[in-house]
Amino acid sequence: MWCSEFMSHFCYGIMAQAIRSEVDKQLIERCSRIILNLARYNSTTVNTFQEGGLVTIAQMLLRWCDKDSEIFNTLCTLIWVFAHCPKKRKIIHNYMTNTEAIYMVRETKSLLPARKR
């Protein structure tokens, strides 16, 4: 079980440090898929959910929402998987209602119409 905790912590760290280059985009895509795959199974989901990771997920959603990339969809699916647990859902809700998260959601909403054009 500690391997899944290490992998998710490592992937959150890589995603937090990544920029917008093509190589970093590919790293973020793979890291988000690793975390998502670990989160899908009861034996590893406990180790993949990290409150500090919510900040990274929110930042990645904001950064990649208007780009042609699977990152946005993968991270939305990850939040959806986490939200199936009432305890995690409450933590996600509490984070998403703080001032920083509300700002990121507003910015993301403003960028999404640009993507449709």
C-alpha positions in Angstrom: 0.0 0.0 0.0 2.8 2.4 0.7 3.8 2.2 -3.0 0.5 3.9 -4.0 1.0 6.6 -1.5 4.5 7.3 -2.7 3.4 7.2 -6.4 0.5 9.6 -5.8 2.7 12.0 -3.7 5.4 11.9 -6.4 2.9 12.5 -9.2 1.2 15.4 -7.4 4.7 16.9 -6.9 5.6 16.5 -10.6 2.3 18.1 -11.6 2.8 21.1 -9.3 6.3 21.8 -10.7 5.4 21.4 -14.3 5.1 24.2 -16.8 3.4 24.4 -20.1 6.0 22.8 -22.4 5.1 19.8 -24.4 7.2 17.5 -22.3 5.6 18.8 -19.1 2.1 18.4 -20.7 2.9 14.7 -21.3 4.2 14.3 -17.7 1.0 15.9 -16.4 -1.1 13.6 -18.6 0.6 10.5 -17.4 0.7 11.6 -13.7 -3.0 12.4 -13.7 -3.8 9.0 -15.2 -1.6 7.2 -12.7 -3.4 8.9 -9.8 -6.8 8.3 -11.5 -6.0 4.6 -11.9 -4.9 4.3 -8.3 -8.0 6.1 -7.1 -10.3 3.7 -8.9 -9.5 0.8 -6.5 -10.6 0.6 -2.9 -7.3 -0.7 -1.7 -5.3 2.2 -3.1 -7.8 5.1 -3.2 -7.1 5.9 0.5 -3.5 6.6 -0.3 -4.1 8.6 -3.5 -6.4 11.3 -2.0 -4.3 14.1 -0.5 -5.8 17.4 0.6 -2.7 19.2 -0.6 -3.3 17.5 -4.0 -6.5 19.4 -4.3 -4.6 22.6 -4.8 -2.5 21.0 -7.5 -5.6 19.6 -9.2 -7.4 23.0 -9.1 -4.3 24.7 -10.6 -4.0 22.1 -13.3 -7.7 22.5 -14.2 -7.2 26.2 -14.5 -4.0 25.9 -16.5 -5.3 23.3 -19.0 -9.1 24.1 -19.3 -8.7 26.0 -22.5 -6.1 23.8 -24.1 -6.7 20.8 -26.4 -5.6 18.2 -23.9 -7.0 15.2 -22.0 -5.6 16.7 -18.7 -8.8 18.6 -17.9 -11.1 15.5 -18.5 -8.8 13.2 -16.5 -8.7 15.5 -13.5 -12.4 16.1 -13.6 -12.9 12.3 -13.6 -10.5 12.0 -10.7 -12.5 14.5 -8.6 -15.6 12.6 -9.5 -14.1 9.3 -8.3 -12.9 10.9 -5.1 -16.4 12.4 -4.5 -18.0 9.0 -4.3 -16.7 8.8 -0.7 -18.7 11.1 1.6 -15.7 12.0 3.7 -13.6 13.0 0.6 -16.7 14.8 -0.8 -16.9 16.9 2.3 -13.1 17.7 2.1 -13.5 18.6 -1.6 -16.5 20.8 -0.8 -14.7 22.6 2.0 -11.7 23.3 -0.3 -13.8 24.4 -3.2 -15.6 27.0 -1.1 -12.5 28.8 0.1 -11.5 32.1 -1.5 -8.6 30.7 -3.6 -10.6 27.9 -5.1 -13.6 30.2 -5.9 -11.2 32.5 -7.8 -9.8 29.5 -9.8 -13.3 28.3 -10.7 -14.2 31.8 -11.9 -11.1 32.0 -14.0 -11.7 28.6 -15.4 -15.3 29.5 -16.3 -14.1 32.6 -18.1 -11.6 30.6 -20.2 -14.0 27.9 -21.2 -16.0 30.0 -23.7 -12.7 30.9 -25.4 -12.1 27.1 -26.0 -15.5 26.8 -27.8 -14.6 29.5 -30.4 
